[in-house]
Amino acid sequence: MCPMGRHFILWGVKTLILKEARTYHEQIVLIRSKGFVIDDEEKCICFLKKANYYRLSAYCLPFKNPDGTFFKEIPIERIQRIYDFDSRLRALLFEIVEEIEFYLRTQFAYFSGHKYGALGYLESKNFSDKHNEDKFHEKVKSCIDDNKNTLVVKHHKEKYDGKFPIWVIIEFFSIGMLSYFYGDMITEDMKKLAKEIYSTSPDHLKSWLRCLTDLRNRCAHYSRLYYWSFTAMPKMPRGCGYEIDRKLFSQLLMLKFLFPERDKWNTNFLIAIKSLLEEYLPDVSLKHIGFPIDWEKHLTIYN
């Protein structure tokens, strides 16, 4: 639905004007008033039923002038294709993020379990001085509570007095929790892990984990990636050959460094994203997602 203003709500000393819902035909009129071309109204309405106006309007932003007006004569079909491209791109990236997430869980659990034992992750002495034990334990408890109906949690509560080895509890850690867990490790442990699994430094890995968390959440919540500026920029190794910015391509470089299987990245992911781009060009702009002309060279993993 598209809002249209009439309601008044008092909020402290301010009066906010809420907008009322527009019908699909009213939304058509609004879209046309902004300069977009709609040749087939019924087809456009079908699309608006799938992706409401508020969501779809964000994909019009690349066509907005500095004065707030929009480019003229842009077919609404182009906006729809950008929307579809973004949806398929999110699905593709989510698969990549998921594989990285599984890999990180395994590596972190293996390291912690072998160095500190099954329950060593609960002991403050095994973390840096900045570690907040109460906060960490509360986060762990939330992981357990959120999954209280799973067989794994029920089993460990019944058979092991509610004790969860690191290789069990880490399966319930989100990307954000994994990032938090790594960032709280002692420097020696962070260095060892970063070097062993990615041949990099803790500063780089912490940066990548922060960016991965943001990207993963956007994909999981169906948020826009196209023409989006990310909050965090990943730190890149020397000789990266690309100037990092806040657009999507910089996040893909981060995924490249985190992905555990070189051959699978080159043969599966690169082929899939190249095919996706070819299908939707010229409706989508490489510039709007930060892709350089030689993007494939930058994303390829070499020996």
C-alpha positions in Angstrom: 0.0 0.0 0.0 1.0 3.6 -0.6 0.3 6.2 2.1 -1.6 9.4 1.7 -1.8 11.9 4.6 -4.7 12.8 6.8 -4.3 11.4 10.3 -2.8 13.4 13.2 -1.0 11.8 16.1 0.4 13.6 19.1 3.9 12.6 20.0 5.3 14.6 22.9 5.1 18.3 21.7 5.2 17.4 18.0 2.3 16.6 15.7 3.0 14.0 13.1 0.9 13.6 10.0 0.4 10.0 9.0 -0.6 9.1 5.5 -3.5 7.1 4.4 -3.4 4.1 2.1 -3.8 4.6 -1.6 -5.5 2.2 -3.9 -3.5 0.5 -6.6 -5.0 2.9 -9.2 -4.0 5.9 -7.1 -0.5 4.5 -6.9 -0.4 4.3 -10.7 -1.3 7.9 -10.9 1.4 8.8 -8.4 4.0 6.8 -10.3 3.1 8.6 -13.5 3.1 12.0 -11.8 6.8 11.4 -11.1 7.6 10.9 -14.8 7.7 7.2 -15.1 6.0 5.5 -18.1 3.4 2.8 -17.5 2.1 1.2 -20.7 0.3 -1.7 -19.1 -1.6 -0.7 -16.0 -2.8 -4.2 -15.1 0.6 -5.6 -15.4 1.9 -2.8 -13.1 -0.8 -3.4 -10.6 0.0 -7.1 -10.5 3.6 -6.2 -9.7 2.5 -3.7 -7.0 0.5 -6.5 -5.4 3.7 -8.4 -5.1 6.0 -5.6 -4.1 4.2 -2.7 -2.4 4.7 0.9 -3.6 6.8 1.9 -0.5 9.3 -1.0 -1.2 9.3 -0.4 -5.0 9.9 3.3 -4.7 13.4 2.8 -3.2 14.4 1.3 -6.5 13.5 4.6 -8.2 16.3 6.5 -6.3 19.0 6.0 -9.0 16.8 8.0 -11.3 16.3 11.0 -8.9 17.7 14.4 -9.8 19.4 16.6 -7.1 16.2 18.8 -7.0 14.1 15.9 -6.0 12.4 15.3 -9.4 12.9 12.1 -11.3 14.3 11.5 -14.8 11.7 11.6 -17.5 10.4 8.7 -19.6 11.8 5.9 -17.5 9.7 2.8 -18.2 8.3 1.2 -15.0 9.4 -2.1 -16.4 13.0 -1.1 -15.9 12.3 -0.5 -12.2 10.7 -3.9 -12.0 13.6 -5.6 -13.6 16.0 -3.8 -11.2 13.8 -5.1 -8.3 13.9 -8.6 -9.7 17.7 -8.5 -10.2 18.1 -7.3 -6.6 16.0 -10.2 -5.3 17.9 -12.8 -7.2 21.2 -11.2 -6.2 20.3 -11.4 -2.5 19.5 -15.1 -2.9 22.8 -15.8 -4.6 24.8 -13.9 -1.9 22.9 -15.5 0.9 24.1 -18.9 -0.2 27.7 -17.6 -0.1 27.3 -16.0 3.3 25.8 -19.2 4.6 28.8 -21.3 3.6 31.1 -18.8 5.1 29.1 -18.8 8.3 29.3 -22.6 8.6 33.0 -22.5 8.0 33.6 -19.9 10.7 31.5 -21.8 13.2 33.5 -25.0 12.6 36.9 -23.2 12.8 36.1 -21.2 15.9 34.6 -24.2 17.7 37.6 -26.4 16.8 40.1 -23.9 18.0 38.3 -23.0 21.2 37.4 -26.6 22.1 40.9 -27.9 21.6 42.6 -25.1 23.4 40.2 -24.5 26.3 38.0 -27.5 26.5 34.3 -28.1 25.9 33.1 -25.4 28.3 36.2 -23.1 28.2 34.2 -20.5 26.3 32.3 -19.8 29.5 35.4 -18.8 31.5 36.3 -15.2 31.5 40.0 -15.9 31.9 40.1 -17.3 28.4 39.2 -13.9 26.9 40.7 -10.5 26.7 40.4 -7.9 29.4 37.6 -6.1 27.7 35.4 -9.3 27.9 32.1 -8.7 29.7 31.3 -12.0 31.2 27.8 -11.2 32.2 26.9 -9.8 28.8 28.4 -12.8 27.1 26.6 -15.3 29.3 23.4 -13.4 28.6 23.9 -13.7 24.9 24.6 -17.4 25.2 21.5 -17.8 27.3 19.5 -16.0 24.6 20.9 -18.5 22.0 19.6 -21.4 24.1 16.2 -19.8 24.9 15.6 -19.0 21.2 16.2 -22.6 20.4 14.6 -24.2 23.5 12.2 -26.4 21.4 14.9 -28.0 19.4 15.9 -31.6 20.1 19.5 -30.6 20.6 18.7 -28.1 23.4 16.2 -30.5 25.1 18.8 -33.3 25.0 21.5 -31.3 26.6 19.2 -29.9 29.3 18.0 -33.4 30.1 21.2 -35.4 29.8 23.9 -32.8 30.6 22.3 -30.5 33.1 22.0 -27.7 30.6 25.7 -27.7 29.7 26.5 -27.1 26.0 30.0 -27.8 24.6 31.4 -25.1 22.3 30.9 -27.2 19.2 27.1 -27.5 20.1 26.3 -24.0 21.3 28.2 -22.3 18.4 25.6 -23.8 16.0 23.1 -21.3 17.5 25.5 -18.3 17.2 24.5 -15.7 14.6 27.1 -14.1 12.4 26.9 -11.1 14.8 27.6 -13.4 17.8 30.5 -15.1 16.0 32.0 -11.6 15.3 31.5 -10.8 19.0 33.0 -14.0 20.1 36.1 -13.5 17.9 36.5 -9.9 18.9 36.6 -10.8 22.6 39.4 -13.4 22.2 42.9 -12.7 23.6 45.2 -11.2 21.0 47.3 -14.4 20.7 44.2 -16.4 19.8 42.9 -13.8 17.3 46.3 -13.7 15.5 46.5 -17.5 15.3 43.0 -17.9 13.9 43.3 -15.1 11.4 46.6 -16.5 10.2 45.6 -20.1 10.1 42.3 -19.8 8.3 42.7 -16.7 6.2 46.5 -15.8 6.2 45.5 -12.3 7.4 45.6 -10.1 10.5 43.0 -9.8 13.3 42.2 -6.2 12.2 41.3 -7.4 8.7 39.3 -10.4 10.0 37.3 -8.3 12.5 36.6 -5.8 9.7 35.3 -8.6 7.4 33.2 -10.1 10.2 31.5 -6.8 10.8 30.8 -6.3 7.1 29.6 -9.9 6.8 27.1 -9.4 9.6 25.7 -6.3 7.9 25.5 -8.0 4.5 24.0 -11.2 5.9 21.3 -9.2 7.8 20.3 -7.3 4.7 20.0 -10.5 2.7 18.0 -12.3 5.4 15.6 -9.4 5.8 15.1 -8.9 2.0 16.7 -5.4 2.2 17.9 -3.6 -0.9 21.4 -4.1 -2.1 21.1 -2.2 -5.4 22.2 1.4 -5.1 22.9 1.0 -1.4 25.7 2.5 0.7 26.9 0.1 3.4 27.8 1.5 6.8 31.1 -0.4 7.1 33.9 -0.7 4.6 36.0 -3.9 4.7 39.8 -3.5 5.2 41.6 -5.0 2.2 45.1 -6.5 2.0 47.9 -4.6 0.4 48.0 -5.0 -3.4 44.2 -5.5 -3.6 44.1 -3.3 -6.7 40.8 -1.8 -6.0 39.8 1.3 -4.1 37.2 0.2 -1.5 34.0 2.2 -1.1 30.6 1.7 0.5 28.9 0.0 -2.6 28.2 -3.6 -3.0 31.2 -4.6 -5.0 33.5 -3.9 -2.0 31.4 -6.3 0.0 31.8 -9.0 -2.6 35.6 -8.6 -2.4 35.2 -9.2 1.3 33.3 -12.4 0.6 36.0 -13.5 -1.8 38.6 -13.4 1.0 36.3 -15.2 3.5 35.0 -18.0 1.2 36.7 -21.3 2.0 36.7 -23.0 -1.4 38.6 -21.3 -4.2 37.4 -23.6 -7.0 33.8 -23.4 -5.9 33.9 -19.6 -5.8 35.5 -19.4 -9.3 33.3 -22.0 -11.0 30.0 -21.6 -9.2 29.7 -18.1 -7.8 31.5 -16.1 -10.5 29.6 -17.9 -13.3 26.3 -17.4 -11.6 26.8 -13.6 -11.0 28.1 -13.1 -14.5 25.0 -14.9 -15.9 22.8 -12.7 -13.7 24.4 -9.5 -14.8 24.2 -10.5 -18.5 20.5 -11.3 -18.1 19.6 -7.9 -16.6 21.9 -5.6 -18.4 21.4 -2.8 -19.6 18.5 -2.3 -17.1 20.8 -2.5 -14.2 23.9 -0.3 -14.0 27.3 -1.6 -12.9 28.0 1.8 -11.5 25.1 1.6 -9.1 26.5 -1.5 -7.4 30.1 -0.3 -7.6 31.3 -2.9 -10.2 34.3 -1.7 -12.2 34.6 -2.7 -15.9 37.1 -5.4 -15.0 35.1 -6.7 -12.1 35.7 -10.3 -13.0 39.4 -10.0 -12.7 39.1 -8.5 -9.2 36.7 -11.2 -8.0 38.6 -14.2 -9.3 40.6 -16.2 -6.8 44.1 -17.0 -8.2 46.6 -19.5 -7.0 
